[in-house]
Amino acid sequence: MDAAKRPRTLLEQRIWGRNQSLAEFAEFAEEFARSSGEPGTLSERNLKRLVAGRRTDGAPVGRPRPATARLLERIFGTGIDELLASPERAAGAQSDQRELQTALAIARRVTPEVVMLLRGQLAAVRKLDRQLGAAATYDEVAVKIDQVMRLHSHSLLAGTRDKLAALLAELSALAGWQALDQGLRPRRWCTGSSLVSGVAS
């Protein structure tokens, strides 16, 4: 195996990680299929096409037969589309999926008590705004808007989404007034458009 060569697909990278040649892996896959009752088959010739990601004419290799796809998915614990993608693309998809899962998990933890805490933070910022002025609190309000908007975007409970949308509207209204106080009209209108898109979703 050429150490300088880059794997063309995640499948090829995973096989390299097993320190197996394509012939050795194809033999292992056939034995795995027999021992686990999988109907899929995988010849070395077919495997060569799959790890290349391209046919000899340069066209995308396409998905293998469902039984073969299931066999590979069981061996590697990874979806076939991800296995046939480039390692970089597969890594990006995994990163995006982890970020989404994290955002959804955080949003699921938003309870009525959490909403009350966020409202308490809004009340505190309003008090600081009255005492110190918009210049001292505008950035803090912008950060809070971003936080609440992300929670609203990933929340799946209608009641929670309604409460977050109402809080987002109040935060955005405050940011709009602060922008006006500072003569920041373009930022004011940007805040308004963000509010509309956030609540409408």
ABEGO torsion letter per residue (X at the ends): XBAABBBABAAAAAAAAAGBBAAAAAAAAAAAAAAAGBABBBBAAAAAAAAAGBBAAGBBAEBBBAAAAAAAAAAAGBBAAAAABBAAAAAAAAAAAAAAAAAAAAAAABBAAAAAAAAAAAAAAAAAAAAAEAAAAAAAAAAAAAAAAAAAAABABAAAAAAAAAAAAAAAAAAAAAAAAAGBAAAAAAAAAAAAAAAAX
